Amino acid sequence: MIELTRLNGHTFVVNSDLIKLAESIPDTTLTLVTGEKIVVLETCADVLTRTLHYRASVLRHAWPSADAAMTAHHALHTAQHNS
């Protein structure tokens, strides 16, 4: 679950596994697998980052020994995108 903000400023949580599509049109609009559309204040990049962090936390809890490998992979990925 990731926390997001509606345009009216109210926060809510959504199951990120239900997000089918995130697009900027111009506000960030999420389309869920159910067809429901939700408009949020966060950018598409923010939604992606929150989803990745949530999934990484799930894996860290399920597979604690993989934490070091995931941290190293994230650092490498970040360094490649920043260069």
C-alpha positions as CSV (number, residue, x, y, z in Angstrom):
1,M,0.0,0.0,0.0
2,I,1.3,3.5,-0.8
3,E,0.1,6.8,0.6
4,L,-1.0,9.4,-2.0
5,T,-2.8,12.8,-1.9
6,R,-6.0,13.7,-3.7
7,L,-6.3,17.1,-5.3
8,N,-8.3,18.3,-2.3
9,G,-5.4,17.6,0.0
10,H,-6.8,14.5,1.7
11,T,-4.4,11.6,1.9
12,F,-5.4,8.0,1.2
13,V,-3.7,4.6,0.7
14,V,-4.0,2.5,-2.4
15,N,-2.9,-1.0,-3.2
16,S,-0.1,-0.4,-5.7
17,D,-0.6,-3.8,-7.2
18,L,-4.0,-2.5,-8.5
19,I,-2.4,0.4,-10.5
20,K,-2.6,-0.4,-14.2
21,L,-1.5,3.0,-15.6
22,A,-0.2,6.3,-14.3
23,E,-0.2,9.3,-16.6
24,S,0.2,13.0,-16.5
25,I,-2.8,14.6,-18.3
26,P,-1.7,17.2,-16.9
27,D,-2.6,16.1,-13.4
28,T,-1.3,12.6,-12.4
29,T,-4.1,10.2,-13.1
30,L,-4.0,6.6,-12.0
31,T,-6.1,4.0,-13.7
32,L,-6.7,0.9,-11.6
33,V,-7.2,-2.6,-13.0
34,T,-10.9,-2.1,-12.1
35,G,-11.1,0.8,-14.5
36,E,-11.5,3.4,-11.7
37,K,-9.5,6.6,-12.2
38,I,-7.9,8.5,-9.3
39,V,-6.3,12.0,-9.7
40,V,-3.4,12.7,-7.3
41,L,-1.1,15.5,-6.4
42,E,2.1,13.4,-6.7
43,T,3.9,13.1,-10.0
44,C,4.1,9.8,-11.9
45,A,7.8,9.6,-10.8
46,D,6.7,9.9,-7.2
47,V,4.1,7.2,-7.6
48,L,6.7,4.9,-9.2
49,T,9.2,5.6,-6.4
50,R,6.7,5.0,-3.7
51,T,5.6,1.7,-5.4
52,L,9.2,0.6,-5.7
53,H,10.0,1.4,-2.1
54,Y,6.9,-0.4,-0.9
55,R,7.7,-3.5,-2.9
56,A,11.3,-3.4,-1.7
57,S,10.1,-3.2,2.0
58,V,7.9,-6.3,1.4
59,L,10.8,-8.2,0.0
60,R,13.1,-7.1,2.9
61,H,10.6,-8.4,5.4
62,A,10.0,-11.6,3.6
63,W,13.7,-12.2,2.7
64,P,15.9,-10.3,5.2
65,S,19.2,-11.8,3.9
66,A,18.5,-10.1,0.5
67,D,18.6,-6.6,2.0
68,A,22.3,-6.0,1.4
69,A,22.0,-7.1,-2.2
70,M,19.0,-4.9,-2.8
71,T,20.7,-1.9,-1.2
72,A,23.7,-2.4,-3.5
73,H,21.6,-2.8,-6.6
74,H,19.6,0.4,-5.7
75,A,22.9,2.3,-5.3
76,L,24.2,1.1,-8.6
77,H,20.9,1.9,-10.4
78,T,20.9,5.4,-8.9
79,A,24.5,6.0,-9.9
80,Q,23.9,4.9,-13.5
81,H,20.9,7.3,-13.8
82,N,22.7,10.2,-12.3
83,S,25.7,10.0,-14.6
